[in-house]
Amino acid sequence: MAVKEKKTVTTSALEGSKPHNKQEARRLWILIFGDALVFLIFSVIGRQSHGEDTGLAAVLRVVWTALPFAISWFAIAPFMGAFRRELMTEPRQMARKTAFAWLAAWPIGVILHFVFEQHLPTVVSAITFGLVTLISNTVLLFIWRIPFAMTNHTKDIQTRLAPRKK
């Protein structure tokens, strides 16, 4: 009796993120740009809620506020699989990977925030700020990434169903 060997292809999270064609490359760059925008939006909302400047004169301060979270996200999320090719068209998988990746990146972003601000927080303010950051960025990333995957999914279906030109 012959036993068939099951061939399993495993790739690292980074390898699974490398685009194979122009469409995948475009989607990856759009996703990266959108993620960066999410952290800038979070920064603007946070600065406004604390009565801090957010206008054109404060662009560098807004970027400075967003930077620790973006650094932690872009340093950790790729290794957690948040930029894998197959996520680009799968909203549920996108949501799951995004949540896990942000959960891993979040504490580093909070620590970097306090380092960047050269501010030693109290335990209460660290917990409060940490929870607000965790929840807010999770929601903002979902608001951006899930519709992104849904749109790509719909486009792929339409492309497959469209009659081929000869």
N, CA and C atoms as an extended XYZ file, in Angstrom:
498
Properties=species:S:1:pos:R:3:atomname:S:1:resname:S:1:resid:I:1 pbc="F F F"
N         0.847       -1.173        0.000 N   MET     1
C         0.000        0.000        0.000 CA  MET     1
C         0.889        1.231        0.000 C   MET     1
N         0.699        2.082       -0.984 N   ALA     2
C         1.507        3.300       -1.100 CA  ALA     2
C         0.877        4.404       -0.271 C   ALA     2
N         1.719        5.131        0.409 N   VAL     3
C         1.261        6.264        1.218 CA  VAL     3
C         1.654        7.541        0.487 C   VAL     3
N         0.660        8.352        0.230 N   LYS     4
C         0.938        9.625       -0.437 CA  LYS     4
C         1.477       10.611        0.568 C   LYS     4
N         2.548       11.251        0.190 N   GLU     5
C         3.108       12.289        1.041 CA  GLU     5
C         2.385       13.588        0.774 C   GLU     5
N         1.969       14.224        1.828 N   LYS     6
C         1.314       15.515        1.680 CA  LYS     6
C         2.399       16.582        1.637 C   LYS     6
N         2.405       17.322        0.576 N   LYS     7
C         3.409       18.360        0.405 CA  LYS     7
C         2.880       19.658        0.999 C   LYS     7
N         3.532       20.147        2.013 N   THR     8
C         3.121       21.378        2.668 CA  THR     8
C         4.140       22.456        2.361 C   THR     8
N         3.619       23.556        1.862 N   VAL     9
C         4.488       24.680        1.570 CA  VAL     9
C         4.307       25.697        2.690 C   VAL     9
N         5.379       25.960        3.383 N   THR    10
C         5.317       26.984        4.415 CA  THR    10
C         6.286       28.094        4.038 C   THR    10
N         5.813       29.278        4.215 N   THR    11
C         6.669       30.422        3.953 CA  THR    11
C         6.629       31.329        5.162 C   THR    11
N         7.690       32.044        5.336 N   SER    12
C         7.720       32.993        6.443 CA  SER    12
C         6.718       34.105        6.171 C   SER    12
N         6.374       34.815        7.217 N   ALA    13
C         5.431       35.921        7.063 CA  ALA    13
C         5.972       36.954        6.083 C   ALA    13
N         7.267       37.188        6.129 N   LEU    14
C         7.845       38.168        5.208 CA  LEU    14
C         7.825       37.662        3.776 C   LEU    14
N         8.129       36.382        3.589 N   GLU    15
C         8.104       35.797        2.250 CA  GLU    15
C         6.685       35.825        1.692 C   GLU    15
N         5.707       35.579        2.543 N   GLY    16
C         4.311       35.594        2.123 CA  GLY    16
C         3.795       36.987        1.818 C   GLY    16
N         4.575       38.003        2.164 N   SER    17
C         4.166       39.385        1.904 CA  SER    17
C         4.741       39.921        0.600 C   SER    17
N         5.720       39.245        0.052 N   LYS    18
C         6.352       39.738       -1.172 CA  LYS    18
C         5.391       39.630       -2.344 C   LYS    18
N         5.170       40.740       -3.045 N   PRO    19
C         4.248       40.711       -4.182 CA  PRO    19
C         4.825       39.921       -5.348 C   PRO    19
N         3.928       39.249       -6.085 N   HIS    20
C         4.335       38.475       -7.258 CA  HIS    20
C         4.047       39.195       -8.568 C   HIS    20
N         3.249       40.259       -8.498 N   ASN    21
C         2.920       40.987       -9.713 CA  ASN    21
C         2.635       42.444       -9.360 C   ASN    21
N         2.364       43.240      -10.381 N   LYS    22
C         2.145       44.681      -10.171 CA  LYS    22
C         0.914       44.944       -9.310 C   LYS    22
N        -0.134       44.171       -9.506 N   GLN    23
C        -1.354       44.368       -8.725 CA  GLN    23
C        -1.079       44.119       -7.239 C   GLN    23
N        -0.379       43.045       -6.917 N   GLU    24
C        -0.053       42.754       -5.522 CA  GLU    24
C         0.868       43.820       -4.936 C   GLU    24
N         1.809       44.309       -5.718 N   ALA    25
C         2.709       45.366       -5.257 CA  ALA    25
C         1.927       46.642       -4.971 C   ALA    25
N         0.999       46.984       -5.878 N   ARG    26
C         0.169       48.163       -5.682 CA  ARG    26
C        -0.671       48.023       -4.420 C   ARG    26
N        -1.265       46.866       -4.216 N   ARG    27
C        -2.082       46.636       -3.028 CA  ARG    27
C        -1.249       46.742       -1.748 C   ARG    27
N        -0.054       46.200       -1.777 N   LEU    28
C         0.815       46.257       -0.597 CA  LEU    28
C         1.172       47.702       -0.270 C   LEU    28
N         1.542       48.488       -1.276 N   TRP    29
C         1.901       49.887       -1.027 CA  TRP    29
C         0.700       50.706       -0.557 C   TRP    29
N        -0.467       50.423       -1.105 N   ILE    30
C        -1.683       51.107       -0.643 CA  ILE    30
C        -1.955       50.745        0.810 C   ILE    30
N        -1.797       49.486        1.163 N   LEU    31
C        -2.019       49.050        2.542 CA  LEU    31
C        -1.034       49.732        3.487 C   LEU    31
N         0.214       49.808        3.115 N   ILE    32
C         1.231       50.468        3.939 CA  ILE    32
C         0.894       51.948        4.111 C   ILE    32
N         0.550       52.609        3.014 N   PHE    33
C         0.182       54.029        3.073 CA  PHE    33
C        -1.034       54.231        3.977 C   PHE    33
N        -2.045       53.391        3.817 N   GLY    34
C        -3.248       53.496        4.635 CA  GLY    34
C        -2.958       53.278        6.109 C   GLY    34
N        -2.095       52.320        6.415 N   ASP    35
C        -1.728       52.073        7.814 CA  ASP    35
C        -1.026       53.293        8.413 C   ASP    35
N        -0.121       53.880        7.649 N   ALA    36
C         0.572       55.083        8.131 CA  ALA    36
C        -0.436       56.204        8.376 C   ALA    36
N        -1.385       56.331        7.476 N   LEU    37
C        -2.429       57.337        7.624 CA  LEU    37
C        -3.262       57.099        8.886 C   LEU    37
N        -3.527       55.842        9.210 N   VAL    38
C        -4.274       55.502       10.420 CA  VAL    38
C        -3.571       56.053       11.660 C   VAL    38
N        -2.267       55.891       11.735 N   PHE    39
C        -1.543       56.376       12.908 CA  PHE    39
C        -1.497       57.906       12.953 C   PHE    39
N        -1.469       58.540       11.798 N   LEU    40
C        -1.545       60.002       11.762 CA  LEU    40
C        -2.927       60.478       12.219 C   LEU    40
N        -3.972       59.796       11.785 N   ILE    41
C        -5.334       60.142       12.221 CA  ILE    41
C        -5.468       59.955       13.722 C   ILE    41
N        -4.949       58.847       14.232 N   PHE    42
C        -4.969       58.612       15.675 CA  PHE    42
C        -4.256       59.752       16.407 C   PHE    42
N        -3.142       60.181       15.871 N   SER    43
C        -2.376       61.263       16.474 CA  SER    43
C        -3.170       62.564       16.484 C   SER    43
N        -3.798       62.881       15.371 N   VAL    44
C        -4.605       64.105       15.287 CA  VAL    44
C        -5.750       64.048       16.296 C   VAL    44
N        -6.463       62.941       16.327 N   ILE    45
C        -7.590       62.795       17.267 CA  ILE    45
C        -7.100       62.941       18.705 C   ILE    45
N        -6.001       62.270       19.028 N   GLY    46
C        -5.459       62.343       20.386 CA  GLY    46
C        -5.008       63.738       20.757 C   GLY    46
N        -4.308       64.394       19.850 N   ARG    47
C        -3.831       65.749       20.133 CA  ARG    47
C        -5.009       66.711       20.293 C   ARG    47
N        -6.023       66.569       19.441 N   GLN    48
C        -7.201       67.438       19.558 CA  GLN    48
C        -7.931       67.195       20.879 C   GLN    48
N        -8.033       65.944       21.288 N   SER    49
C        -8.748       65.640       22.534 CA  SER    49
C        -8.019       66.194       23.756 C   SER    49
N        -6.727       66.466       23.609 N   HIS    50
C        -5.943       67.048       24.706 CA  HIS    50
C        -5.708       68.543       24.518 C   HIS    50
N        -6.395       69.128       23.529 N   GLY    51
C        -6.286       70.565       23.289 CA  GLY    51
C        -4.949       70.987       22.704 C   GLY    51
N        -4.255       70.072       22.048 N   GLU    52
C        -2.955       70.387       21.448 CA  GLU    52
C        -3.136       70.744       19.975 C   GLU    52
N        -2.151       71.446       19.420 N   ASP    53
C        -2.193       71.874       18.022 CA  ASP    53
C        -2.231       70.679       17.074 C   ASP    53
N        -3.015       70.843       15.984 N   THR    54
C        -3.073       69.808       14.954 CA  THR    54
C        -3.079       70.383       13.547 C   THR    54
N        -3.041       71.700       13.417 N   GLY    55
C        -3.101       72.341       12.101 CA  GLY    55
C        -1.807       72.183       11.327 C   GLY    55
N        -1.722       72.912       10.217 N   LEU    56
C        -0.535       72.835        9.366 CA  LEU    56
C         0.743       73.209       10.113 C   LEU    56
N         0.645       74.131       11.033 N   ALA    57
C         1.820       74.550       11.795 CA  ALA    57
C         2.308       73.438       12.731 C   ALA    57
N         1.434       72.469       12.994 N   ALA    58
C         1.772       71.402       13.939 CA  ALA    58
C         2.028       70.062       13.249 C   ALA    58
N         2.245       70.071       11.942 N   VAL    59
C         2.422       68.821       11.195 CA  VAL    59
C         3.545       67.970       11.793 C   VAL    59
N         4.677       68.583       12.092 N   LEU    60
C         5.793       67.815       12.652 CA  LEU    60
C         5.450       67.232       14.021 C   LEU    60
N         4.692       67.981       14.816 N   ARG    61
C         4.292       67.461       16.131 CA  ARG    61
C         3.300       66.308       15.985 C   ARG    61
N         2.411       66.396       14.999 N   VAL    62
C         1.463       65.308       14.739 CA  VAL    62
C         2.228       64.054       14.313 C   VAL    62
N         3.174       64.217       13.397 N   VAL    63
C         3.994       63.087       12.945 CA  VAL    63
C         4.791       62.516       14.118 C   VAL    63
N         5.359       63.381       14.941 N   TRP    64
C         6.143       62.943       16.100 CA  TRP    64
C         5.287       62.108       17.058 C   TRP    64
N         4.035       62.502       17.220 N   THR    65
C         3.123       61.766       18.097 CA  THR    65
C         2.774       60.407       17.497 C   THR    65
N         2.609       60.343       16.186 N   ALA    66
C         2.244       59.094       15.513 CA  ALA    66
C         3.422       58.136       15.365 C   ALA    66
N         4.625       58.683       15.301 N   LEU    67
C         5.812       57.900       14.985 CA  LEU    67
C         6.046       56.675       15.866 C   LEU    67
N         5.932       56.742       17.192 N   PRO    68
C         6.187       55.538       17.999 CA  PRO    68
C         5.258       54.377       17.660 C   PRO    68
N         4.010       54.693       17.347 N   PHE    69
C         3.041       53.644       17.033 CA  PHE    69
C         3.295       53.070       15.649 C   PHE    69
N         3.639       53.942       14.702 N   ALA    70
C         3.960       53.484       13.354 CA  ALA    70
C         5.232       52.636       13.365 C   ALA    70
N         6.228       53.058       14.122 N   ILE    71
C         7.475       52.288       14.214 CA  ILE    71
C         7.186       50.893       14.751 C   ILE    71
N         6.440       50.818       15.845 N   SER    72
C         6.163       49.502       16.435 CA  SER    72
C         5.324       48.651       15.483 C   SER    72
N         4.352       49.259       14.819 N   TRP    73
C         3.506       48.527       13.880 CA  TRP    73
C         4.312       47.977       12.712 C   TRP    73
N         5.089       48.843       12.074 N   PHE    74
C         5.823       48.403       10.883 CA  PHE    74
C         7.029       47.515       11.227 C   PHE    74
N         7.459       47.534       12.476 N   ALA    75
C         8.539       46.636       12.891 CA  ALA    75
C         8.014       45.244       13.243 C   ALA    75
N         6.782       45.156       13.723 N   ILE    76
C         6.259       43.880       14.221 CA  ILE    76
C         5.214       43.258       13.305 C   ILE    76
N         4.308       44.053       12.766 N   ALA    77
C         3.191       43.528       11.973 CA  ALA    77
C         3.618       42.643       10.798 C   ALA    77
N         4.673       42.989       10.059 N   PRO    78
C         5.070       42.101        8.956 CA  PRO    78
C         5.451       40.703        9.440 C   PRO    78
N         6.086       40.613       10.600 N   PHE    79
C         6.486       39.321       11.138 CA  PHE    79
C         5.296       38.540       11.690 C   PHE    79
N         4.213       39.244       11.970 N   MET    80
C         2.984       38.611       12.456 CA  MET    80
C         2.068       38.221       11.287 C   MET    80
N         2.485       38.518       10.074 N   GLY    81
C         1.714       38.142        8.893 CA  GLY    81
C         0.644       39.134        8.483 C   GLY    81
N         0.696       40.359        8.995 N   ALA    82
C        -0.350       41.341        8.716 CA  ALA    82
C        -0.278       41.931        7.307 C   ALA    82
N         0.753       41.584        6.553 N   PHE    83
C         0.883       42.096        5.195 CA  PHE    83
C         0.948       40.965        4.169 C   PHE    83
N         0.527       39.778        4.557 N   ARG    84
C         0.576       38.632        3.641 CA  ARG    84
C        -0.350       38.861        2.446 C   ARG    84
N         0.071       38.345        1.303 N   ARG    85
C        -0.684       38.514        0.059 CA  ARG    85
C        -2.134       38.045        0.193 C   ARG    85
N        -2.339       36.888        0.803 N   GLU    86
C        -3.694       36.334        0.851 CA  GLU    86
C        -4.649       37.154        1.724 C   GLU    86
N        -4.131       37.997        2.592 N   LEU    87
C        -4.994       38.850        3.415 CA  LEU    87
C        -5.628       39.973        2.608 C   LEU    87
N        -4.990       40.339        1.538 N   MET    88
C        -5.432       41.496        0.751 CA  MET    88
C        -6.851       41.348        0.215 C   MET    88
N        -7.352       40.096        0.152 N   THR    89
C        -8.698       39.852       -0.380 CA  THR    89
C        -9.575       39.051        0.586 C   THR    89
N        -9.135       38.893        1.815 N   GLU    90
C        -9.880       38.093        2.793 CA  GLU    90
C       -10.171       38.918        4.041 C   GLU    90
N       -11.337       39.555        4.110 N   PRO    91
C       -11.653       40.465        5.225 CA  PRO    91
C       -11.550       39.824        6.619 C   PRO    91
N       -12.036       38.607        6.786 N   ARG    92
C       -11.980       37.970        8.115 CA  ARG    92
C       -10.543       37.702        8.539 C   ARG    92
N        -9.769       37.157        7.612 N   GLN    93
C        -8.363       36.896        7.936 CA  GLN    93
C        -7.624       38.205        8.172 C   GLN    93
N        -7.968       39.232        7.407 N   MET    94
C        -7.349       40.547        7.592 CA  MET    94
C        -7.640       41.060        8.994 C   MET    94
N        -8.889       40.936        9.432 N   ALA    95
C        -9.266       41.406       10.768 CA  ALA    95
C        -8.503       40.631       11.849 C   ALA    95
N        -8.438       39.333       11.704 N   ARG    96
C        -7.766       38.502       12.709 CA  ARG    96
C        -6.270       38.819       12.789 C   ARG    96
N        -5.604       38.850       11.649 N   LYS    97
C        -4.159       39.139       11.636 CA  LYS    97
C        -3.874       40.557       12.113 C   LYS    97
N        -4.731       41.494       11.739 N   THR    98
C        -4.556       42.883       12.177 CA  THR    98
C        -4.660       42.971       13.688 C   THR    98
N        -5.659       42.314       14.263 N   ALA    99
C        -5.843       42.354       15.722 CA  ALA    99
C        -4.642       41.753       16.441 C   ALA    99
N        -4.187       40.595       15.995 N   PHE   100
C        -3.039       39.961       16.653 CA  PHE   100
C        -1.768       40.787       16.489 C   PHE   100
N        -1.578       41.333       15.293 N   ALA   101
C        -0.370       42.130       15.048 CA  ALA   101
C        -0.379       43.408       15.883 C   ALA   101
N        -1.540       44.078       15.967 N   TRP   102
C        -1.591       45.297       16.769 CA  TRP   102
C        -1.426       44.967       18.251 C   TRP   102
N        -1.994       43.860       18.694 N   LEU   103
C        -1.837       43.457       20.089 CA  LEU   103
C        -0.357       43.240       20.428 C   LEU   103
N         0.407       42.724       19.480 N   ALA   104
C         1.843       42.521       19.691 CA  ALA   104
C         2.631       43.826       19.601 C   ALA   104
N         2.230       44.716       18.695 N   ALA   105
C         2.966       45.966       18.480 CA  ALA   105
C         2.598       47.039       19.501 C   ALA   105
N         1.388       46.992       19.992 N   TRP   106
C         0.833       48.021       20.871 CA  TRP   106
C         1.689       48.343       22.094 C   TRP   106
N         2.131       47.364       22.901 N   PRO   107
C         2.890       47.751       24.095 CA  PRO   107
C         4.205       48.465       23.756 C   PRO   107
N         4.821       48.064       22.669 N   ILE   108
C         6.069       48.715       22.263 CA  ILE   108
C         5.779       50.145       21.820 C   ILE   108
N         4.674       50.345       21.111 N   GLY   109
C         4.283       51.687       20.704 CA  GLY   109
C         4.030       52.594       21.898 C   GLY   109
N         3.374       52.056       22.921 N   VAL   110
C         3.100       52.845       24.126 CA  VAL   110
C         4.408       53.205       24.833 C   VAL   110
N         5.293       52.245       24.980 N   ILE   111
C         6.588       52.505       25.622 CA  ILE   111
C         7.369       53.543       24.824 C   ILE   111
N         7.415       53.358       23.499 N   LEU   112
C         8.125       54.330       22.651 CA  LEU   112
C         7.499       55.721       22.748 C   LEU   112
N         6.179       55.774       22.873 N   HIS   113
C         5.506       57.069       23.022 CA  HIS   113
C         6.050       57.813       24.239 C   HIS   113
N         6.123       57.130       25.371 N   PHE   114
C         6.603       57.790       26.580 CA  PHE   114
C         8.092       58.127       26.481 C   PHE   114
N         8.851       57.314       25.760 N   VAL   115
C        10.272       57.621       25.529 CA  VAL   115
C        10.385       58.858       24.634 C   VAL   115
N         9.623       58.895       23.537 N   PHE   116
C         9.662       60.032       22.623 CA  PHE   116
C         9.252       61.322       23.327 C   PHE   116
N         8.261       61.215       24.186 N   GLU   117
C         7.757       62.393       24.896 CA  GLU   117
C         8.609       62.738       26.114 C   GLU   117
N         9.564       61.871       26.426 N   GLN   118
C        10.431       62.040       27.609 CA  GLN   118
C         9.578       62.315       28.844 C   GLN   118
N         8.612       61.412       29.024 N   HIS   119
C         7.639       61.581       30.091 CA  HIS   119
C         7.472       60.247       30.818 C   HIS   119
N         7.683       60.247       32.110 N   LEU   120
C         7.474       59.049       32.914 CA  LEU   120
C         6.045       59.090       33.442 C   LEU   120
N         5.182       58.188       32.959 N   PRO   121
C         3.777       58.250       33.359 CA  PRO   121
C         3.553       57.613       34.729 C   PRO   121
N         2.417       57.973       35.312 N   THR   122
C         1.986       57.264       36.508 CA  THR   122
C         1.422       55.922       36.056 C   THR   122
N         1.235       55.023       36.968 N   VAL   123
C         0.679       53.718       36.625 CA  VAL   123
C        -0.719       53.884       36.026 C   VAL   123
N        -1.524       54.730       36.647 N   VAL   124
C        -2.893       54.951       36.166 CA  VAL   124
C        -2.888       55.557       34.772 C   VAL   124
N        -2.062       56.580       34.541 N   SER   125
C        -2.052       57.205       33.213 CA  SER   125
C        -1.487       56.255       32.155 C   SER   125
N        -0.532       55.425       32.520 N   ALA   126
C         0.012       54.454       31.569 CA  ALA   126
C        -1.047       53.422       31.182 C   ALA   126
N        -1.803       52.956       32.169 N   ILE   127
C        -2.860       51.976       31.886 CA  ILE   127
C        -3.964       52.613       31.058 C   ILE   127
N        -4.396       53.788       31.454 N   THR   128
C        -5.469       54.485       30.732 CA  THR   128
C        -5.050       54.780       29.302 C   THR   128
N        -3.879       55.386       29.151 N   PHE   129
C        -3.382       55.710       27.813 CA  PHE   129
C        -3.197       54.430       27.001 C   PHE   129
N        -2.670       53.408       27.632 N   GLY   130
C        -2.449       52.141       26.936 CA  GLY   130
C        -3.739       51.532       26.422 C   GLY   130
N        -4.775       51.525       27.239 N   LEU   131
C        -6.055       50.948       26.819 CA  LEU   131
C        -6.720       51.778       25.721 C   LEU   131
N        -6.662       53.102       25.864 N   VAL   132
C        -7.229       53.972       24.829 CA  VAL   132
C        -6.489       53.745       23.508 C   VAL   132
N        -5.183       53.628       23.586 N   THR   133
C        -4.374       53.393       22.391 CA  THR   133
C        -4.691       52.040       21.769 C   THR   133
N        -4.798       51.021       22.588 N   LEU   134
C        -5.108       49.673       22.097 CA  LEU   134
C        -6.446       49.666       21.361 C   LEU   134
N        -7.463       50.178       22.006 N   ILE   135
C        -8.809       50.133       21.438 CA  ILE   135
C        -8.932       51.055       20.226 C   ILE   135
N        -8.458       52.281       20.356 N   SER   136
C        -8.594       53.259       19.266 CA  SER   136
C        -7.893       52.800       17.999 C   SER   136
N        -6.660       52.372       18.127 N   ASN   137
C        -5.924       51.957       16.930 CA  ASN   137
C        -6.475       50.657       16.358 C   ASN   137
N        -6.983       49.776       17.192 N   THR   138
C        -7.617       48.560       16.676 CA  THR   138
C        -8.817       48.940       15.816 C   THR   138
N        -9.648       49.817       16.336 N   VAL   139
C       -10.840       50.263       15.590 CA  VAL   139
C       -10.426       50.963       14.293 C   VAL   139
N        -9.470       51.884       14.371 N   LEU   140
C        -9.040       52.610       13.170 CA  LEU   140
C        -8.423       51.676       12.131 C   LEU   140
N        -7.605       50.733       12.579 N   LEU   141
C        -7.023       49.770       11.641 CA  LEU   141
C        -8.117       48.913       11.003 C   LEU   141
N        -9.115       48.502       11.783 N   PHE   142
C       -10.232       47.730       11.237 CA  PHE   142
C       -11.026       48.555       10.230 C   PHE   142
N       -11.303       49.813       10.572 N   ILE   143
C       -12.078       50.690        9.682 CA  ILE   143
C       -11.383       50.828        8.329 C   ILE   143
N       -10.065       50.786        8.318 N   TRP   144
C        -9.306       50.909        7.084 CA  TRP   144
C        -9.075       49.555        6.411 C   TRP   144
N        -8.581       48.572        7.163 N   ARG   145
C        -8.088       47.339        6.564 CA  ARG   145
C        -9.194       46.379        6.119 C   ARG   145
N       -10.279       46.285        6.860 N   ILE   146
C       -11.344       45.349        6.481 CA  ILE   146
C       -12.025       45.793        5.175 C   ILE   146
N       -12.443       47.060        5.043 N   PRO   147
C       -12.999       47.481        3.740 CA  PRO   147
C       -11.987       47.372        2.598 C   PRO   147
N       -10.718       47.584        2.896 N   PHE   148
C        -9.670       47.418        1.882 CA  PHE   148
C        -9.700       45.983        1.347 C   PHE   148
N        -9.739       45.004        2.240 N   ALA   149
C        -9.776       43.593        1.823 CA  ALA   149
C       -11.092       43.262        1.122 C   ALA   149
N       -12.195       43.819        1.608 N   MET   150
C       -13.498       43.577        0.978 CA  MET   150
C       -13.521       44.118       -0.448 C   MET   150
N       -12.987       45.308       -0.646 N   THR   151
C       -12.946       45.919       -1.974 CA  THR   151
C       -12.093       45.081       -2.919 C   THR   151
N       -10.939       44.645       -2.445 N   ASN   152
C       -10.069       43.813       -3.283 CA  ASN   152
C       -10.733       42.474       -3.610 C   ASN   152
N       -11.434       41.906       -2.645 N   HIS   153
C       -12.153       40.650       -2.858 CA  HIS   153
C       -13.198       40.825       -3.963 C   HIS   153
N       -13.966       41.901       -3.860 N   THR   154
C       -15.000       42.186       -4.859 CA  THR   154
C       -14.377       42.408       -6.239 C   THR   154
N       -13.286       43.166       -6.292 N   LYS   155
C       -12.610       43.410       -7.576 CA  LYS   155
C       -12.116       42.102       -8.192 C   LYS   155
N       -11.558       41.220       -7.374 N   ASP   156
C       -11.064       39.942       -7.887 CA  ASP   156
C       -12.200       39.089       -8.441 C   ASP   156
N       -13.338       39.079       -7.752 N   ILE   157
C       -14.500       38.322       -8.232 CA  ILE   157
C       -14.985       38.904       -9.555 C   ILE   157
N       -15.082       40.226       -9.634 N   GLN   158
C       -15.537       40.871      -10.867 CA  GLN   158
C       -14.586       40.579      -12.024 C   GLN   158
N       -13.287       40.560      -11.736 N   THR   159
C       -12.301       40.263      -12.773 CA  THR   159
C       -12.465       38.834      -13.276 C   THR   159
N       -12.693       37.900      -12.357 N   ARG   160
C       -12.870       36.495      -12.747 CA  ARG   160
C       -14.157       36.274      -13.533 C   ARG   160
N       -15.218       37.026      -13.196 N   LEU   161
C       -16.506       36.855      -13.848 CA  LEU   161
C       -16.626       37.622      -15.159 C   LEU   161
N       -15.767       38.614      -15.348 N   ALA   162
C       -15.825       39.432      -16.554 CA  ALA   162
C       -15.447       38.579      -17.776 C   ALA   162
N       -16.152       38.796      -18.870 N   PRO   163
C       -15.792       38.047      -20.083 CA  PRO   163
C       -14.396       38.421      -20.550 C   PRO   163
N       -13.674       37.432      -20.984 N   ARG   164
C       -12.306       37.651      -21.456 CA  ARG   164
C       -12.330       38.255      -22.856 C   ARG   164
N       -11.481       39.258      -23.050 N   LYS   165
C       -11.355       39.882      -24.372 CA  LYS   165
C       -10.399       39.045      -25.206 C   LYS   165
N       -10.766       38.863      -26.465 N   LYS   166
C        -9.924       38.055      -27.353 CA  LYS   166
C        -9.139       38.894      -28.286 C   LYS   166
